[in-house]
Amino acid sequence: MFGLGTQELLIILVLVMIIFGAGKLPQVGSALGKGLRNFKKGINDGEEEIEEGDIEDVAAQHKKEIKEEKKQQDKES
């Protein structure tokens, strides 16, 4: 797990307890858990959009915008 051994994890845990205190540790853990859950949900939502083919629509729209910009630049030149 990230190349961390037992001693490193214990040191990190002690530092977290010193910084946040034992009373706030459950709140910190809860916030961290919610953040990870939202991150995973965002990753999964992005994968679903890619699977649905939305990325192709975005790419086509982007190409169209680039062509329009080139036409405008040619008119100005």
MDAnalysis code that builds the backbone (N, CA, C; Angstrom):
import MDAnalysis as mda
import numpy as np

u = mda.Universe.empty(231, n_residues=77, atom_resindex=np.repeat(np.arange(77), 3), trajectory=True)
u.add_TopologyAttr("name", ["N", "CA", "C"] * 77)
u.add_TopologyAttr("resid", np.arange(1, 78))
u.add_TopologyAttr("resname", ["MET", "PHE", "GLY", "LEU", "GLY", "THR", "GLN", "GLU", "LEU", "LEU", "ILE", "ILE", "LEU", "VAL", "LEU", "VAL", "MET", "ILE", "ILE", "PHE", "GLY", "ALA", "GLY", "LYS", "LEU", "PRO", "GLN", "VAL", "GLY", "SER", "ALA", "LEU", "GLY", "LYS", "GLY", "LEU", "ARG", "ASN", "PHE", "LYS", "LYS", "GLY", "ILE", "ASN", "ASP", "GLY", "GLU", "GLU", "GLU", "ILE", "GLU", "GLU", "GLY", "ASP", "ILE", "GLU", "ASP", "VAL", "ALA", "ALA", "GLN", "HIS", "LYS", "LYS", "GLU", "ILE", "LYS", "GLU", "GLU", "LYS", "LYS", "GLN", "GLN", "ASP", "LYS", "GLU", "SER"])
u.atoms.positions = np.array([
    [0.844, -1.184, 0.000],
    [0.000, 0.000, 0.000],
    [0.880, 1.235, 0.000],
    [1.144, 1.803, -1.143],
    [1.912, 3.028, -1.326],
    [3.326, 2.929, -0.778],
    [3.801, 1.733, -0.547],
    [5.152, 1.556, -0.036],
    [5.310, 1.987, 1.412],
    [4.211, 2.088, 2.150],
    [4.265, 2.480, 3.553],
    [4.214, 1.238, 4.433],
    [5.102, 1.192, 5.389],
    [5.112, 0.084, 6.336],
    [4.283, 0.408, 7.558],
    [4.288, -0.503, 8.490],
    [3.512, -0.345, 9.717],
    [4.002, 0.845, 10.538],
    [5.308, 1.008, 10.637],
    [5.854, 2.113, 11.427],
    [5.467, 3.462, 10.839],
    [5.528, 3.581, 9.511],
    [5.164, 4.851, 8.879],
    [3.695, 5.180, 9.109],
    [2.833, 4.164, 8.999],
    [1.407, 4.386, 9.219],
    [1.114, 4.788, 10.666],
    [1.816, 4.182, 11.612],
    [1.631, 4.557, 13.016],
    [2.079, 5.994, 13.265],
    [3.194, 6.393, 12.675],
    [3.671, 7.776, 12.830],
    [2.654, 8.751, 12.252],
    [2.116, 8.428, 11.078],
    [1.109, 9.296, 10.465],
    [-0.130, 9.385, 11.350],
    [-0.570, 8.257, 11.895],
    [-1.737, 8.246, 12.776],
    [-1.509, 9.107, 14.014],
    [-0.337, 9.004, 14.623],
    [-0.016, 9.813, 15.797],
    [-0.013, 11.294, 15.441],
    [0.572, 11.649, 14.310],
    [0.591, 13.060, 13.893],
    [-0.821, 13.583, 13.646],
    [-1.661, 12.774, 13.045],
    [-3.046, 13.188, 12.798],
    [-3.772, 13.394, 14.120],
    [-3.547, 12.504, 15.073],
    [-4.199, 12.646, 16.375],
    [-3.702, 13.894, 17.101],
    [-2.423, 14.221, 16.952],
    [-1.879, 15.425, 17.588],
    [-2.475, 16.668, 16.948],
    [-2.567, 16.670, 15.619],
    [-3.055, 17.858, 14.902],
    [-4.544, 18.068, 15.137],
    [-5.346, 17.030, 14.971],
    [-6.794, 17.183, 15.033],
    [-7.374, 16.844, 16.393],
    [-6.672, 16.109, 17.196],
    [-7.199, 15.689, 18.483],
    [-8.067, 14.450, 18.335],
    [-8.170, 13.693, 19.397],
    [-8.916, 12.436, 19.356],
    [-10.408, 12.677, 19.159],
    [-10.909, 13.812, 19.638],
    [-12.338, 14.112, 19.522],
    [-12.776, 14.391, 18.100],
    [-11.919, 15.013, 17.308],
    [-12.282, 15.361, 15.932],
    [-11.899, 14.276, 14.938],
    [-11.217, 13.249, 15.384],
    [-10.768, 12.194, 14.486],
    [-11.928, 11.528, 13.737],
    [-13.075, 11.231, 14.371],
    [-14.196, 10.656, 13.609],
    [-14.724, 11.601, 12.526],
    [-14.748, 12.903, 12.816],
    [-15.206, 13.872, 11.821],
    [-14.245, 13.933, 10.639],
    [-12.961, 13.894, 10.919],
    [-11.957, 13.911, 9.857],
    [-12.084, 12.652, 9.007],
    [-12.253, 11.517, 9.639],
    [-12.422, 10.259, 8.909],
    [-13.677, 10.268, 8.058],
    [-14.745, 10.812, 8.600],
    [-15.999, 10.891, 7.857],
    [-15.847, 11.796, 6.635],
    [-15.226, 12.944, 6.818],
    [-15.021, 13.864, 5.697],
    [-14.125, 13.240, 4.633],
    [-13.102, 12.535, 5.062],
    [-12.205, 11.869, 4.126],
    [-12.954, 10.778, 3.354],
    [-13.785, 10.022, 4.049],
    [-14.578, 8.980, 3.402],
    [-15.550, 9.549, 2.378],
    [-16.211, 10.652, 2.735],
    [-17.147, 11.290, 1.802],
    [-16.407, 11.815, 0.571],
    [-15.236, 12.376, 0.801],
    [-14.447, 12.879, -0.320],
    [-14.031, 11.775, -1.269],
    [-13.577, 10.648, -0.716],
    [-13.203, 9.513, -1.561],
    [-14.407, 8.953, -2.306],
    [-15.555, 8.893, -1.635],
    [-16.769, 8.386, -2.266],
    [-17.182, 9.285, -3.434],
    [-17.127, 10.598, -3.234],
    [-17.473, 11.531, -4.310],
    [-16.477, 11.437, -5.464],
    [-15.208, 11.252, -5.139],
    [-14.190, 11.115, -6.175],
    [-14.454, 9.869, -7.023],
    [-14.722, 8.746, -6.368],
    [-15.011, 7.510, -7.096],
    [-16.274, 7.654, -7.939],
    [-17.280, 8.339, -7.397],
    [-18.519, 8.549, -8.146],
    [-18.250, 9.388, -9.384],
    [-17.430, 10.413, -9.243],
    [-17.086, 11.255, -10.389],
    [-16.326, 10.492, -11.455],
    [-15.413, 9.639, -11.027],
    [-14.665, 8.814, -11.981],
    [-15.615, 7.884, -12.713],
    [-16.525, 7.235, -11.992],
    [-17.474, 6.312, -12.622],
    [-18.420, 7.041, -13.570],
    [-18.862, 8.238, -13.197],
    [-19.734, 9.017, -14.074],
    [-19.008, 9.380, -15.360],
    [-17.745, 9.726, -15.250],
    [-16.957, 10.052, -16.432],
    [-16.800, 8.852, -17.351],
    [-16.602, 7.686, -16.776],
    [-16.478, 6.468, -17.578],
    [-17.788, 6.163, -18.291],
    [-18.914, 6.384, -17.617],
    [-20.213, 6.130, -18.239],
    [-20.435, 7.071, -19.418],
    [-20.052, 8.332, -19.281],
    [-20.209, 9.284, -20.372],
    [-19.366, 8.876, -21.566],
    [-18.170, 8.420, -21.309],
    [-17.301, 7.985, -22.398],
    [-17.911, 6.768, -23.083],
    [-18.451, 5.847, -22.301],
    [-19.066, 4.654, -22.868],
    [-20.290, 5.002, -23.699],
    [-21.024, 6.022, -23.325],
    [-22.228, 6.396, -24.050],
    [-21.909, 7.107, -25.358],
    [-20.668, 7.461, -25.577],
    [-20.295, 8.106, -26.823],
    [-20.364, 9.620, -26.771],
    [-20.557, 10.188, -25.603],
    [-20.624, 11.635, -25.484],
    [-19.312, 12.294, -25.898],
    [-18.221, 11.592, -25.716],
    [-16.924, 12.168, -26.049],
    [-16.837, 12.442, -27.545],
    [-17.468, 11.599, -28.356],
    [-17.460, 11.811, -29.797],
    [-18.233, 13.077, -30.160],
    [-19.347, 13.310, -29.481],
    [-20.126, 14.519, -29.734],
    [-19.335, 15.765, -29.365],
    [-18.636, 15.704, -28.257],
    [-17.825, 16.842, -27.817],
    [-16.701, 17.096, -28.805],
    [-16.071, 16.037, -29.289],
    [-14.985, 16.179, -30.255],
    [-15.506, 16.784, -31.557],
    [-16.666, 16.345, -32.023],
    [-17.247, 16.888, -33.251],
    [-17.568, 18.369, -33.081],
    [-18.108, 18.736, -31.942],
    [-18.423, 20.143, -31.673],
    [-17.157, 20.979, -31.631],
    [-16.111, 20.442, -31.038],
    [-14.840, 21.159, -30.945],
    [-14.247, 21.379, -32.336],
    [-14.298, 20.364, -33.181],
    [-13.799, 20.501, -34.552],
    [-14.570, 21.569, -35.308],
    [-15.880, 21.601, -35.105],
    [-16.718, 22.594, -35.767],
    [-16.329, 24.008, -35.323],
    [-16.093, 24.191, -34.029],
    [-15.687, 25.501, -33.508],
    [-14.340, 25.926, -34.074],
    [-13.422, 24.979, -34.215],
    [-12.101, 25.302, -34.762],
    [-12.224, 25.748, -36.213],
    [-13.062, 25.052, -36.996],
    [-13.265, 25.439, -38.394],
    [-13.846, 26.840, -38.491],
    [-14.808, 27.151, -37.622],
    [-15.413, 28.484, -37.633],
    [-14.391, 29.558, -37.280],
    [-13.518, 29.277, -36.317],
    [-12.480, 30.233, -35.944],
    [-11.509, 30.459, -37.091],
    [-11.158, 29.394, -37.812],
    [-10.251, 29.533, -38.956],
    [-10.883, 30.368, -40.047],
    [-12.183, 30.184, -40.295],
    [-12.878, 30.981, -41.306],
    [-12.859, 32.454, -40.924],
    [-13.081, 32.750, -39.661],
    [-13.046, 34.134, -39.198],
    [-11.671, 34.742, -39.345],
    [-10.635, 33.966, -39.048],
    [-9.265, 34.449, -39.176],
    [-8.917, 34.704, -40.640],
    [-9.397, 33.831, -41.527],
    [-9.142, 34.021, -42.952],
    [-9.833, 35.286, -43.477],
    [-11.027, 35.570, -42.992],
    [-11.755, 36.773, -43.403],
    [-11.026, 38.018, -42.927],
    [-10.439, 37.964, -41.737],
    [-9.736, 39.118, -41.176],
    [-8.409, 39.370, -41.883],
    [-7.819, 38.339, -42.456],
    [-6.498, 38.468, -43.093],
    [-6.537, 39.104, -44.419],
])
